[in-house]
Amino acid sequence: MKTVSLKLPDTLDRQLEREARKRQSSKAAVVKAAIRLYLRQNGAATDSASAFDAGKGIWGSIKGGAADLSCNPKHMEGFGQ
């Protein structure tokens, strides 16, 4: 886990302290929750990519396979038998 330091105006620090007391939590926990919420609401990229994003570099890289694999029923003959 990384450490981040920041300077807050006195008024913001007091608000943060009140919120932490109200939640019976630490100021750090309130700040983490606020950052997560901000990033989620603003469409920030997440660490967990979709399967499509994870495979972008390899899609279509195998040569010589069936071009119609996803739509030709003959490729499904005997599947699950």
C-alpha positions in Angstrom: 0.0 0.0 0.0 1.3 3.4 -0.9 1.3 6.5 1.3 0.1 9.9 0.0 0.6 13.2 1.8 -1.5 16.3 1.1 -2.2 19.6 2.7 -5.8 20.5 3.5 -7.2 23.9 4.4 -8.3 24.0 8.0 -12.0 24.1 7.1 -11.7 21.0 5.0 -9.7 19.2 7.7 -12.5 20.0 10.2 -15.1 18.7 7.8 -13.1 15.5 7.3 -12.7 15.0 11.1 -16.4 15.4 11.6 -17.2 12.9 8.9 -14.7 10.4 10.3 -16.2 10.8 13.8 -19.8 10.4 12.4 -18.7 7.2 10.6 -16.7 6.0 13.6 -13.8 5.7 11.1 -10.4 7.1 10.4 -9.8 10.2 8.3 -7.8 8.0 5.9 -10.8 5.7 5.4 -13.0 8.6 4.6 -10.5 10.0 2.1 -10.1 6.6 0.4 -13.9 6.2 0.1 -14.1 9.8 -1.4 -11.4 9.1 -3.9 -13.0 5.8 -5.0 -16.4 7.5 -5.4 -14.8 10.4 -7.4 -13.0 8.0 -9.7 -16.0 5.8 -10.2 -18.2 8.8 -11.0 -15.7 10.2 -13.4 -15.2 7.0 -15.4 -11.6 6.4 -14.3 -10.0 3.2 -15.6 -9.9 0.4 -13.1 -7.2 -2.1 -12.4 -9.5 -5.0 -13.5 -9.8 -5.0 -17.2 -12.5 -6.9 -19.1 -11.7 -10.1 -20.8 -11.8 -8.2 -24.1 -9.4 -5.6 -22.9 -7.0 -8.2 -21.5 -6.9 -10.1 -24.8 -6.7 -7.1 -27.2 -3.1 -7.9 -28.0 -3.8 -11.5 -29.1 -7.2 -11.4 -30.8 -6.7 -12.5 -34.4 -3.1 -13.5 -33.9 -3.5 -17.2 -34.6 -3.3 -17.9 -38.3 -4.9 -20.8 -40.1 -7.9 -21.4 -37.9 -11.5 -21.6 -39.1 -12.7 -18.2 -40.2 -16.4 -19.1 -39.5 -15.9 -20.7 -36.1 -18.5 -18.6 -34.2 -21.3 -18.9 -36.8 -21.0 -22.2 -38.6 -23.1 -25.0 -36.9 -20.9 -27.8 -38.3 -18.1 -26.8 -35.8 -20.5 -27.6 -33.0 -21.3 -31.2 -34.2 -20.7 -33.6 -31.4 -20.0 -30.9 -28.8 -21.1 -32.0 -25.3 -21.6 -35.6 -26.3 
